Amino acid sequence: MSPHKYTNSPQKPEAAKSATRLGFFGLLAEIVLFVMAVIIGVRFLIMGSQPGIVAWVLFAIGAVLAVDMVRRAIRAVRRSRAAQRLDE
């Protein structure tokens, strides 16, 4: 097992483990944005004087973020399983 195969160096982007990727912090940012979109959407939906379309747009954005979070989580699990198979 060479150390160049499992690197986090930004000089090796072809290794698919580059420091320039968002990774874990991107997932945290998506969670925060998802929660904010849902909370603001509920607030717009509850307030009668505000337009309801804004709430539905925010719910749609939240749904897209939720799907992307699930996609990222599944991808991370697959990568970790693949890495475990390589280590064995």
TAWO-V210786 format. One record per helix or strand of 3 or more residues. SS is the DSSP state (H for helix, E for strand). FROM is the first residue (numbers start at 1). TO is the last residue. If there is no record, write none. Layout:
ss->SS from->FROM to->TO
ss->SS from->FROM to->TO
//
This chain:
ss->H from->13 to->15
ss->H from->23 to->46
ss->H from->52 to->87
//
